Amino acid sequence: MALSSTAVQPQDSPAPVFNNSLPANSAAVLMATLVAMYAAQKSKKQLRKLRRRLAFTYMKEVIRYKANKFKSRFSRKPAPSSEEKTLLYILLGLLVLILIFVEPILAIVVLLVGILVLLLVYHGDLSKE
């Protein structure tokens, strides 16, 4: 192996590092501040009315989302791939495993209902592969 020499050239001063003092969720903090200022101007009666309206709107959207999800179960879309089914079984297994330590009876019920739902939704797909 031959001897070799290297030259080190001095570098300019490194670029200054700017530490961002703003939190990562600065938009959320700003929105929370604005909501707090808005709520401070309202009376208790107005806040209760606003909270009821918000809860009603939230429930309405949840019901609409679940209804659309239920409708899409019966639509004529292609069956999911075997990878998706495997992922669903793995997620069901993890849920049951966690529930075993928390509530064993509930874990058995979730396991039975989950397997029944998966088999009923993909009833003919398993034999096609």
C-alpha positions as a Markdown table, in Angstrom:
| # | Residue | x | y | z |
|---|---|---|---|---|
| 1 | Met | 0.0 | 0.0 | 0.0 |
| 2 | Ala | 1.4 | 3.3 | -1.0 |
| 3 | Leu | 1.7 | 6.3 | 1.3 |
| 4 | Ser | -0.6 | 9.1 | 0.4 |
| 5 | Ser | -1.1 | 12.5 | 1.7 |
| 6 | Thr | -4.2 | 14.5 | 2.1 |
| 7 | Ala | -4.8 | 18.2 | 2.5 |
| 8 | Val | -7.4 | 19.7 | 4.8 |
| 9 | Gln | -8.9 | 22.9 | 3.6 |
| 10 | Pro | -10.4 | 25.3 | 6.1 |
| 11 | Gln | -14.2 | 25.6 | 5.9 |
| 12 | Asp | -16.2 | 28.8 | 6.2 |
| 13 | Ser | -18.1 | 29.3 | 9.4 |
| 14 | Pro | -21.0 | 26.9 | 9.5 |
| 15 | Ala | -24.5 | 28.1 | 8.7 |
| 16 | Pro | -26.4 | 29.4 | 11.7 |
| 17 | Val | -28.8 | 26.9 | 13.1 |
| 18 | Phe | -32.2 | 28.5 | 13.7 |
| 19 | Asn | -34.1 | 26.9 | 16.6 |
| 20 | Asn | -37.8 | 27.2 | 15.8 |
| 21 | Ser | -39.4 | 28.4 | 19.0 |
| 22 | Leu | -42.9 | 27.8 | 17.7 |
| 23 | Pro | -44.6 | 24.6 | 18.8 |
| 24 | Ala | -45.1 | 22.0 | 16.1 |
| 25 | Asn | -48.9 | 22.5 | 16.3 |
| 26 | Ser | -48.9 | 26.2 | 16.2 |
| 27 | Ala | -52.1 | 26.3 | 14.1 |
| 28 | Ala | -53.9 | 24.2 | 16.8 |
| 29 | Val | -52.6 | 26.5 | 19.5 |
| 30 | Leu | -53.8 | 29.5 | 17.6 |
| 31 | Met | -57.2 | 28.0 | 17.0 |
| 32 | Ala | -57.6 | 27.0 | 20.7 |
| 33 | Thr | -56.7 | 30.5 | 21.7 |
| 34 | Leu | -59.3 | 32.0 | 19.3 |
| 35 | Val | -62.0 | 29.5 | 20.6 |
| 36 | Ala | -61.1 | 30.4 | 24.2 |
| 37 | Met | -61.5 | 34.1 | 23.4 |
| 38 | Tyr | -64.8 | 33.5 | 21.6 |
| 39 | Ala | -66.1 | 31.4 | 24.5 |
| 40 | Ala | -65.1 | 34.1 | 27.1 |
| 41 | Gln | -67.5 | 36.5 | 25.4 |
| 42 | Lys | -70.5 | 34.1 | 25.6 |
| 43 | Ser | -72.8 | 33.6 | 28.6 |
| 44 | Lys | -73.3 | 30.1 | 30.2 |
| 45 | Lys | -76.7 | 29.8 | 28.4 |
| 46 | Gln | -75.2 | 30.5 | 25.0 |
| 47 | Leu | -72.3 | 28.1 | 25.7 |
| 48 | Arg | -74.7 | 25.3 | 26.6 |
| 49 | Lys | -76.7 | 25.9 | 23.5 |
| 50 | Leu | -73.5 | 25.9 | 21.4 |
| 51 | Arg | -72.3 | 22.7 | 23.1 |
| 52 | Arg | -75.7 | 21.0 | 22.4 |
| 53 | Arg | -75.7 | 22.1 | 18.8 |
| 54 | Leu | -72.1 | 20.9 | 18.4 |
| 55 | Ala | -72.9 | 17.5 | 20.0 |
| 56 | Phe | -76.0 | 17.1 | 17.8 |
| 57 | Thr | -74.0 | 17.9 | 14.7 |
| 58 | Tyr | -71.3 | 15.5 | 15.7 |
| 59 | Met | -73.8 | 12.7 | 16.3 |
| 60 | Lys | -75.5 | 13.4 | 13.0 |
| 61 | Glu | -72.1 | 13.1 | 11.2 |
| 62 | Val | -71.2 | 9.9 | 13.0 |
| 63 | Ile | -74.5 | 8.3 | 12.1 |
| 64 | Arg | -74.2 | 9.5 | 8.5 |
| 65 | Tyr | -70.6 | 8.1 | 8.3 |
| 66 | Lys | -71.7 | 4.7 | 9.7 |
| 67 | Ala | -74.7 | 4.6 | 7.4 |
| 68 | Asn | -72.5 | 5.2 | 4.4 |
| 69 | Lys | -70.0 | 2.6 | 5.6 |
| 70 | Phe | -72.8 | 0.1 | 6.1 |
| 71 | Lys | -74.1 | 0.8 | 2.6 |
| 72 | Ser | -70.7 | 0.4 | 1.0 |
| 73 | Arg | -70.5 | -3.2 | 2.5 |
| 74 | Phe | -73.3 | -4.2 | 0.1 |
| 75 | Ser | -72.1 | -2.4 | -2.9 |
| 76 | Arg | -70.7 | -4.3 | -5.9 |
| 77 | Lys | -67.1 | -3.5 | -5.5 |
| 78 | Pro | -64.3 | -6.0 | -6.0 |
| 79 | Ala | -63.4 | -8.2 | -3.1 |
| 80 | Pro | -60.3 | -7.2 | -1.1 |
| 81 | Ser | -57.1 | -8.9 | -1.8 |
| 82 | Ser | -55.8 | -11.6 | 0.5 |
| 83 | Glu | -53.3 | -9.2 | 1.9 |
| 84 | Glu | -56.1 | -7.0 | 3.2 |
| 85 | Lys | -57.9 | -10.0 | 4.7 |
| 86 | Thr | -54.7 | -11.1 | 6.4 |
| 87 | Leu | -54.3 | -7.6 | 7.8 |
| 88 | Leu | -57.8 | -7.7 | 9.1 |
| 89 | Tyr | -57.2 | -11.0 | 10.8 |
| 90 | Ile | -54.0 | -9.7 | 12.4 |
| 91 | Leu | -55.7 | -6.5 | 13.7 |
| 92 | Leu | -58.5 | -8.6 | 15.1 |
| 93 | Gly | -55.9 | -10.8 | 16.8 |
| 94 | Leu | -54.1 | -7.8 | 18.3 |
| 95 | Leu | -57.4 | -6.4 | 19.6 |
| 96 | Val | -58.4 | -9.7 | 21.2 |
| 97 | Leu | -54.9 | -10.1 | 22.7 |
| 98 | Ile | -55.1 | -6.7 | 24.3 |
| 99 | Leu | -58.6 | -7.4 | 25.5 |
| 100 | Ile | -57.6 | -10.7 | 27.1 |
| 101 | Phe | -55.6 | -8.8 | 29.7 |
| 102 | Val | -58.2 | -6.1 | 30.2 |
| 103 | Glu | -61.6 | -8.0 | 30.0 |
| 104 | Pro | -61.3 | -11.7 | 29.1 |
| 105 | Ile | -65.1 | -12.2 | 28.5 |
| 106 | Leu | -65.2 | -9.2 | 26.1 |
| 107 | Ala | -62.2 | -10.6 | 24.3 |
| 108 | Ile | -64.0 | -13.9 | 23.6 |
| 109 | Val | -67.1 | -12.0 | 22.4 |
| 110 | Val | -65.0 | -9.7 | 20.1 |
| 111 | Leu | -63.2 | -12.7 | 18.7 |
| 112 | Leu | -66.4 | -14.6 | 17.9 |
| 113 | Val | -68.1 | -11.6 | 16.4 |
| 114 | Gly | -65.0 | -10.5 | 14.5 |
| 115 | Ile | -64.6 | -13.9 | 12.9 |
| 116 | Leu | -68.3 | -14.1 | 12.1 |
| 117 | Val | -68.2 | -10.7 | 10.4 |
| 118 | Leu | -65.1 | -11.5 | 8.4 |
| 119 | Leu | -66.5 | -14.8 | 7.3 |
| 120 | Leu | -69.9 | -13.3 | 6.4 |
| 121 | Val | -68.4 | -10.4 | 4.5 |
| 122 | Tyr | -65.9 | -12.5 | 2.6 |
| 123 | His | -67.9 | -15.7 | 2.5 |
| 124 | Gly | -67.1 | -16.9 | -1.0 |
| 125 | Asp | -63.8 | -15.2 | -1.4 |
| 126 | Leu | -61.7 | -17.6 | 0.6 |
| 127 | Ser | -62.5 | -20.6 | -1.6 |
| 128 | Lys | -61.6 | -18.7 | -4.9 |
| 129 | Glu | -57.9 | -18.3 | -4.0 |
